[in-house]
């Protein structure tokens, strides 16, 4: 059975974007980006809400860059399947992508049971559905050395889950990676 992994980059005070919607404070440097690529390599399917999908589509047409980490991530992203959950998106614009009108916890549980590779869920709105349904198996959190004072939180309110610290790593630029398994 595949794992469903929730992965995010956030400020120390728990936000993926500040009050103005800016998320550049969490942009990974080359060292962090290479590490993220290694984490993403085994992902077979990405689950996205519309906002996260719209943001990620840049990886489909990203021109060759001087940074090999960015090219590597683009290849990883293009190779994976993608499911977009949206009631407003007319159609998807990337290959290997399908559109679902609503998040169905039973369908995602079946997908996990049948998948040969892990799944990743991104975006706090969509991930809230997976948390509430008890579908998240692992958390990958990158903490940026910044406090933004408010904005879009990376975790939903009202969800209480036990976690087991599986891995931690500190990067030269001050970012910290924490990997947790969900307990129970």
N, C-alpha and C positions, 0 to 999 in steps of 0.2 A: 504494500500500500504506500502510495506517495504521501509526502508531507505537504501541508499548505503553510507557506512561510510568509509572514508579514515583515517587510523590510522597509525602513524609512531612515531618512537623514533629518535630524531635528536639532533645534537649539537646546541648550542646557535646561531651559525652563519649559521644554516640551512642545515647541511649535515647529511645524514644517514650513510655515510662511509667516511673515510678520503681519501687523495690522493692515499694511498697504498691499499685501499679497506678494511681497518680495521674498524670494527664497535663496538669493545668491549667497547669503551668509553660510549656507551649508554646502556650497559647491565643493566637490571633492578635488583635492590636489592630485597630482599624478600617482603618488604612492597609494593613496586611498582608492583612486579609480582602478588601479591594477588589482587591488585586493577585492574590490566589488566585482570586477570581472570574474575572478576565480570563484566567488560565491554564486554568481549568476550562471556560470557555464553549465551546471547540471539542470537548470530550470527548463522544463519542457513546455510549460504553458504559463502565460501571464494573465491574470484576471485584473481588469481595469474598470473603473468608473469612467464616465465621459471626460471629465477634466484631466485626469491622469493620462488617459489615452491621447487626448489632443496634445498634451505636452510631450508625450513620448514619440509621436509620429515623426518628429525630426530625425530620429535615428534611422528611418527608412531611406531617406534621401541625403543624409549627411555627406558632404563631399569629403574626399580624402583629406585628412588633417595631418599636421606635423606630429601630433601626439599619438603614438601607437595605441595607447590605452583607449582613446576614443574610437579609433577604427576597430579595435578588438570588441568593444562593447557593441558597436553598431552591428557587427557580424553575429554576435551572440543574440542580440535582440531580433534581428531579421530571421534567424534560424528557428526561433521559438514560435509556438502557436500563441494566439492572443484571443481572449474573449472580452468583449466590451459590453458592459451593462449600462444601458441608457434607454430612456423613454423618449428622448428628444433627438438623438442622432439619426439622421436619415439613412446613412449607409457608412460602412467603414471604408477607409481609403488605403489600407495596407494589405498586402498578401498575408496568407496564413492567419486571417482574422475573421471572427464571426461576431455577430451582434445578437445580444439577448436583451429582451425588453425588461426583464426583472430578475433579481437575484433569487434563485430557488435553492435553499439550503440542501434539499434532498438531491438535486441534480449535482451540486458541487460535491457532496459526500460520495456520490456514485463516481464522479470524475476522479476524485482522490483514490477510490478503491480500484479503479480500472487503469489508472495512469502508471506508466513505467518510469516516469521521471517526475521530480518534485514540481509543485505549482507555487507560484508567487502571487500574492495579492498586494496591490499597491493603491494608495489613496485612502485617507482615513474614513471617508464616507462609506465606501464600499466595504472596507475592512471591518467597519462597525457591524455590518450584517453578519460577517463571518465570525467575529468575536461572540456576538449574541447567540449564534447557532452552535457555538462550541467547535468550530471547524479549524481554528488556527492551531497548528502544532508547534511552530517555532517562530521566534522573533529575532530579527537582525536589526539592531538599532545603532546608528552612527550618530554620536553626539558631537555637534559642532561647538567649539569653544566660544560661544556667544550666548548672551541673554537678550531676547528681543522684547520682552515685556507684554506680549499678547499677540494674538493672531489666530491661525488655524492649528488647533491641537492635533497631535499625531495619534492620540488614543481617544476612544469614545467615553463619554460619561456613563456611569451606571454599570460598568462591567468590572467584575472582580474575578481575577484569575491568578492562581498560584504559578510561579515561574521558578525554574531551576537554572542557575547560571552555568552555561556549558563552555563558554569561551569569552575571553576579553583580550583586547589589544589596543595599545596606545600608539598613535602615529606621530611622526616628527612635527607636523603642523599643529598638533594639539587636539586633533579629532580622536575620539575614543569609539571603539567598536565593542558592542556587547551582544552575545548570542545566548538566547534563553530557550529552553524547552518548556512547553506548557505542561504543568503538573495536573494529573487527574483527568 
